[in-house]
Every structure is written in structure tokens, then in C-alpha cells.
Amino acid sequence: MSRKLPFSVLARSGWEDGYSGSDISVHTPLMKGWRSQRFCTYPQELVLQLGGLFHVQQLQLLSHEYLITGQIELLVGGRRLGHISLSSNEKSSFRQRELKSIHLDIICSEIKLLLHHNHINQLNLFNQVGLVAINIIGDDLTNTREEDNNHSHMRSDQVPKFIDLSFAINQDPSVAALILRLEQSKQNAVQRERYKLAKQLKECIEELQQVGQELTSYEVQKREAVLHEDYDLAEEKRSQGEVYRQQSFKRLNLSALLIESDKMDDNPPLTLHPVRLQDIHEELQPVRTHHKEVQPIKTHDTTALPNISTHEICYHANQDDRPLPALNKSSSRTATPPRTATSSSLHELEALSKKATQEAVPVTKVFGMHTVQLLYSKHFQHRSEGLDNISSELQLQTSSTPLLLQAITLVLRKLLRDKVYQVFSRCVDLLLEVCCTLAEKLKLSKHDLSLLVEKVHTVTISKVQHKTCHLL
């Protein structure tokens, strides 16, 4: 059965004081998360280490409301799976946080995230990026093998609601734990055909969701009062929250319901003592509908709570350099495990120099940083693989843009000078593909083609005539 997988941040490029990301796997309404250093270099790297080897089904990333990266690349075992893009959040006036859910079907123990340049806005004064929370959902390998034997796979839109990040970030922690416990008891009751108890548990869970959100509202107001040193108001909100908690538990007859369900589950009773949020000093940001500054938004194909923007994503491991497409909930899961490492993946990609980074800006915008690193690599296998990535990406394009033509021209002019015949030959093939095979598909005009040929033909002729070009 799918569950939240334990993980920790193994490595990161850097962090701002107080925002190291140590609590990024602890999901509460007042979590701090990770922020990059001020005026950091990009891309920023986060390496997530799981508590072992697991079957990962979903990765959820909750962005900061104004320290927003433009793009996040996902890598597993040195293999790039794809990338996602985040909105600038201007429409919400930076009062909402965007949640990305990436649906996977991989077996791994580590996941690497590369966060690229930030969206520029008036609140992000130091060009930072940040993630408030990360959630990894999956299953043990033993359960995965049993599912394979039974030919039953969980679809990507069947992740249990109460382990979803959109649920946890809007709930009081102790109430969230109670809800998860009662949900498990409800499923057991259904399996044992105790439908009366299952109905009671269902109604209790629905009520507790409202209770948890209201308790979170009290906690937010209490923290705001503390920040403004209004300790009388802080004490008032704390007392109101405790009274509301006790009254709600008593009204729902929760103790008796837990005892009955625990007898059925043969589990020890769960204490009702609230979980305290400790050492939280971050300036509060509105993240839930009960706070007056939060404006709900409507999303498509989601069941998330209305305070965050949730976009469902599905990845295809055999498409290296394309954006991860939006999930179609009417279809079954199509993701496949990543391919085994190729010879080029045996060499680690080098970091780009400042000059190369500036030179390759058009290519980065069109084809992504990973492809640029391949094209500028010292290893010819990487450069050849980068050209393959571009060829695959162009097959998906339906029209050209000035930026696309600029990026293609830059790549051709650079790699037609390559001293390795394999790379040169692959670059010539790419040029022929663009001019012959893809010209009509990309809707290239004669003017576009003539400019492209004009800019690369001198390089091509010079290369062919060069005495060190081994064409035999």
C-alpha cells in the first residue's frame, strides 16, 4: 500500500541561515523549508536520500510563494527524467504556493533536484529560490512484487488523499495523525464488513478535517500575535484552540470510537494529546483558506484544498529533454522505469564556465540546462548524446520561433567545429534533418533556411577541408 516514504536532505548547494531544509519532510502548516543563499549561482542542487531502496510513485514539491524557481530538473541515478516549470505567481499577488505532483514509476534510493534561475519579482530582492516542503510517496519493494504478480498497479491519480501533501499542510499535526489512523481503521472495517462502524469513522473523519483546519487557524493567529509581541492575544488564541480541541473531541465521542476501532485493529489506543509545533520562528506566510489574506483559486483535474495551486504531472522516462506532460486522469499510468545507464553516463557532467553559460543562454531556454551541459562536455559521448536530445526535442515541435532558430544555429556552429568525427557527423545529420525533414513541420520559411545555411556553411566547408578532419 502506498505511503509517505522517509527521506532526508543528503546534500544541497547552500542555504540561507535558518532555512537549511532540515524540516522539509515534516509537513505542518508552519514549516520553514529550504531557501538558497542570497545571490546564489544556478542551478541550485538538492539531493534527497530515501531510507532505503523503494518503489517511488509520486514526488510532490511545494514552492515558496515568491522565491520561485523557473524550472526544476529531476535526476535519478545520474539519469535525467525530465523537468517541470513553475508559474511566476503574479496572478495571486504572491499569496499562494504552487504544488507540483510528479508521477513516477521508478525504484531508487536517491533523487536529485536541479533548481534553475528564479522568477523576478518585487519581493525576491536577493534572487533566491525556495521549497517549503517535499513529499515522496511510494511502496516497499516486496509489495511492488506482489502487485506485479497480481497484475494490479495503482494509477497515479489513486494516491490516498490523507498522505497527499495538500492535506498535511492545512492540518493540525495531531489531528492529521488521528485522521490517518481512523482512515486505516475505516478500510479495515470495510474489509471485515462492519459497515456501521465504517460509516461512523467516515463521518468522524469528515468532521475532523474541519476541526484540524480551524485549529491551524488558531495556531497561525497565535504565532502572528507573538511576532507582534501581543502576548495577551497570543494567550487568548492558545486557550481558544485548546478549548475548541477538547469540545470537538468530546462532541465526536472520539475516545469511544478509537477504543472500538482499536479493538478491531488489535492496535494500541492512540493518545489524544496534541502535538506541539516547536522552534518555528519563520515569518508567517498565509497558506490556508481560514486565514483572511489567502485567496482560493480553482484548479483543474485536482482534488487539492483550495489554498494552493496543484498541477498533476506525469513523466515519461524515455523522453530525456522534454517537459513532463500534464496527467490525463482518464487514462491509466504510462510511466516506465528509467533506462539503464549508457556509456556517456559513465562520465560525470562538468560544471559550465561563466563564459559558456552566457554563450548558451538561448540553448538553455529552449532545450534545458542538462542538454547544454552535454553539448559543452569534454567527453565526446556526452556531446553526441546532447545532439540526440535536440533531435528528439525537434521531433515534438510543430512550429519555429526566433529563439529556437537562434539556439539551433548556435549549436550547429559550435559542434560542426568538433574534432571528433562522430560528433561532427551527428551534427551534419542534425543540419540535414532541420533543412530537409523538419523544415515543413517547423514551418521554416525560405528566408529562415537561407539565414541558417549562411551562418553554418562557412564552418562546414572549413571543417571538410581541414587536414585533421578524419572523414574516412
Disulfide bonds with the S-S distance in Angstrom:
none
